[in-house]
Amino acid sequence: MHSTLQPIVILISGGGSNMAAIVRTAQKDAWGERLRAQVVAVVSNKPHAGGLRLARAQGIATEVLEHSAYANREIFDQALAAAIARYDQPQRPCLVVLAGFMRILTPGFVAEHAGRLLNIHPSLLPAFAGLHTHQRALDAGCKFAGATVHQVSAELDAGAILEQSVVPVLAMDTAETLAQRVLATEHQIYPRAIARWLAQRQAQAGESPIR
Ligand code: GAR
């Protein structure tokens, strides 16, 4: 790995379609050269997360930290932070991208990664933080649903908003059909928000693209 590349670690719990979209965009848009960044590892808290197979097929390092094997949330988060820190570069700690990572992180973990911890949530925040977002949007009679990329703060699903997508709710929608349409938009906005974060970091560091 080029020693100056910004390492990105993606955390997943499931299918990993957002992770796959980020990896695809990183390759297509040459993030290595243009943004001096590279997805270096995918970490899952579930051993059978489908996204692990996808990541391995791309030659990306994978790690599994099963949360149930740890005595409590603090100890799990310490192990998670240690796993991520192994990918830090000198002067360049990892950007940590939560992509369907279904664990609430401790304030200590959030503070340690402040400013470089991003999440995607399947609702138009600040509406519908938490779970079952699509059913709740349908029950509330919303005419629009969507997804939000945001910085992670100590409060659940409440950090600064970076990107949002909007999807009309259709008369025949179920939580499943709505989730599918929203997910397709997540694959657009998450890579875009990350690319913007990387470009800002590059500008702050006074760096130019490698080519
Ligand atoms: C996505 O819809 C994501 O927004 C959601 O889980 C799904 C993961 O899909 N995340 C949350 O609900 C976080 N609270 P993926 O594994 O195919 O990317």
Residues whose N, C-alpha, C, O or C-beta is under 5 A from the ligand:
A	BS01	GAR	G14 G15 G16 S17 N18 M19 A99 G100 F101 I120 H121 P122 G130
